[in-house]
Amino acid sequence: MTPFSKSLAAVSLALGAALASPAAAQVNGRVATVDTSGAIIGTEALKTAYEQVNTTYQAQIDTAQAKRQELSNVLQPFDTNNNGNLDESELPAVQASTQLATIQRLEGEINGLTEQVADARIFAVEQILAQYAAALEEVADQQQIQMILPVGSVQFARREADITQAITTALNTKVPSVSVVPPQGYRRSQQGTAIFQDIQQRLIAARLRAAQEAQQGNPQAPAGR
């Protein structure tokens, strides 16, 4: 079990005990909250790593995009209702088509390319995550915190209880940079993958919000621009 998993287990046990017994919920000292994904997103190491991935894996990204377009062209005739998606009623025609082998080949190639890029990003996340428990302990010692809870498990907390930014600052010192080239035989960790997926969802949501805000600010601008 890694130090990070130990810290999460400790938090889970502490939270379970607090919910089980009102007496156990009394903590002699400060209680804080932290957003783990948010702390990692804010690090300079992750920001730089994502930029490096876009450069280092530019060929894979471009090739995957070209193959997506090729796949879209192959699938377009099967989209009989022209809604931009293949509905369940349209799938039998795809499965019976002579193009099925081409479709499966393209899907496999796209998955292989995107997995290479995802591995690079997950590897970067894992290197930062490896120092997360140490950063958590450091901030707890500095601020004399007795218990730290995941922000998502707390029904109410004052803004000053959130130490996410402090954790990001500690991580910036402990992990100023990371590699985006996984070693041979690299295998993703479950924790790293889960944090990465959460980060990806947040980044996508942030881009959508930014696009919507830009569209609202300029109603005449073409959608998706």
Solvent accessible surface area in square Angstrom, and as a share of the most:
residue,aa,sasa,rsa
1,M,168,0.75
2,T,72,0.42
3,P,89,0.56
4,F,9,0.04
5,S,22,0.14
6,K,119,0.50
7,S,22,0.14
8,L,69,0.34
9,A,38,0.30
10,A,58,0.45
11,V,22,0.13
12,S,71,0.46
13,L,135,0.67
14,A,27,0.21
15,L,39,0.19
16,G,37,0.36
17,A,49,0.38
18,A,27,0.21
19,L,145,0.72
20,A,86,0.66
21,S,40,0.26
22,P,118,0.74
23,A,75,0.58
24,A,51,0.40
25,A,52,0.40
26,Q,147,0.65
27,V,46,0.27
28,N,149,0.76
29,G,45,0.43
30,R,84,0.31
31,V,58,0.33
32,A,0,0.00
33,T,6,0.03
34,V,8,0.05
35,D,31,0.16
36,T,24,0.14
37,S,5,0.03
38,G,20,0.19
39,A,0,0.00
40,I,0,0.00
41,I,41,0.21
42,G,25,0.24
43,T,0,0.00
44,E,97,0.43
45,A,1,0.01
46,L,6,0.03
47,K,102,0.43
48,T,57,0.33
49,A,2,0.01
50,Y,32,0.12
51,E,115,0.52
52,Q,76,0.34
53,V,0,0.00
54,N,68,0.35
55,T,105,0.61
56,T,73,0.43
57,Y,21,0.08
58,Q,83,0.37
59,A,71,0.55
60,Q,40,0.18
61,I,53,0.27
62,D,75,0.39
63,T,54,0.31
64,A,3,0.02
65,Q,102,0.45
66,A,64,0.50
67,K,44,0.19
68,R,99,0.36
69,Q,98,0.43
70,E,74,0.33
71,L,24,0.12
72,S,59,0.38
73,N,92,0.47
74,V,23,0.13
75,L,34,0.17
76,Q,106,0.47
77,P,94,0.59
78,F,32,0.13
79,D,15,0.08
80,T,105,0.61
81,N,81,0.42
82,N,115,0.59
83,N,74,0.38
84,G,66,0.64
85,N,97,0.50
86,L,51,0.26
87,D,48,0.25
88,E,150,0.67
89,S,99,0.64
90,E,9,0.04
91,L,68,0.34
92,P,80,0.50
93,A,57,0.44
94,V,10,0.05
95,Q,118,0.53
96,A,90,0.70
97,S,26,0.17
98,T,141,0.82
99,Q,74,0.33
100,L,51,0.25
101,A,74,0.57
102,T,40,0.23
103,I,6,0.03
104,Q,105,0.47
105,R,115,0.42
106,L,0,0.00
107,E,76,0.34
108,G,44,0.43
109,E,58,0.26
110,I,17,0.08
111,N,88,0.45
112,G,37,0.35
113,L,29,0.14
114,T,40,0.23
115,E,83,0.37
116,Q,82,0.36
117,V,12,0.07
118,A,17,0.13
119,D,39,0.20
120,A,0,0.00
121,R,44,0.16
122,I,0,0.00
123,F,33,0.14
124,A,0,0.00
125,V,0,0.00
126,E,31,0.14
127,Q,47,0.21
128,I,0,0.00
129,L,9,0.04
130,A,71,0.55
131,Q,69,0.31
132,Y,2,0.01
133,A,18,0.14
134,A,44,0.34
135,A,0,0.00
136,L,19,0.10
137,E,113,0.51
138,E,60,0.27
139,V,3,0.02
140,A,17,0.14
141,D,99,0.51
142,Q,129,0.57
143,Q,67,0.30
144,Q,144,0.64
145,I,12,0.06
146,Q,112,0.50
147,M,40,0.18
148,I,18,0.09
149,L,21,0.10
150,P,49,0.31
151,V,71,0.41
152,G,76,0.73
153,S,45,0.29
154,V,39,0.22
155,Q,190,0.84
156,F,147,0.61
157,A,44,0.34
158,R,159,0.58
159,R,219,0.80
160,E,124,0.56
161,A,16,0.13
162,D,71,0.37
163,I,5,0.02
164,T,19,0.11
165,Q,127,0.56
166,A,29,0.23
167,I,0,0.00
168,T,6,0.03
169,T,76,0.44
170,A,7,0.05
171,L,0,0.00
172,N,47,0.24
173,T,110,0.64
174,K,68,0.29
175,V,11,0.07
176,P,97,0.61
177,S,78,0.50
178,V,20,0.12
179,S,52,0.34
180,V,11,0.06
181,V,92,0.53
182,P,28,0.18
183,P,80,0.50
184,Q,191,0.85
185,G,68,0.65
186,Y,45,0.17
187,R,214,0.78
188,R,82,0.30
189,S,50,0.32
190,Q,164,0.73
191,Q,50,0.22
192,G,0,0.00
193,T,29,0.17
194,A,56,0.44
195,I,23,0.12
196,F,17,0.07
197,Q,94,0.42
198,D,47,0.24
199,I,0,0.00
200,Q,40,0.18
201,Q,120,0.53
202,R,86,0.31
203,L,48,0.24
204,I,82,0.41
205,A,38,0.29
206,A,42,0.33
207,R,148,0.54
208,L,104,0.52
209,R,135,0.49
210,A,59,0.46
211,A,54,0.42
212,Q,107,0.48
213,E,114,0.51
214,A,63,0.49
215,Q,60,0.27
216,Q,141,0.63
217,G,66,0.64
218,N,79,0.40
219,P,105,0.66
220,Q,174,0.77
221,A,21,0.16
222,P,77,0.49
223,A,95,0.73
224,G,86,0.82
225,R,224,0.82
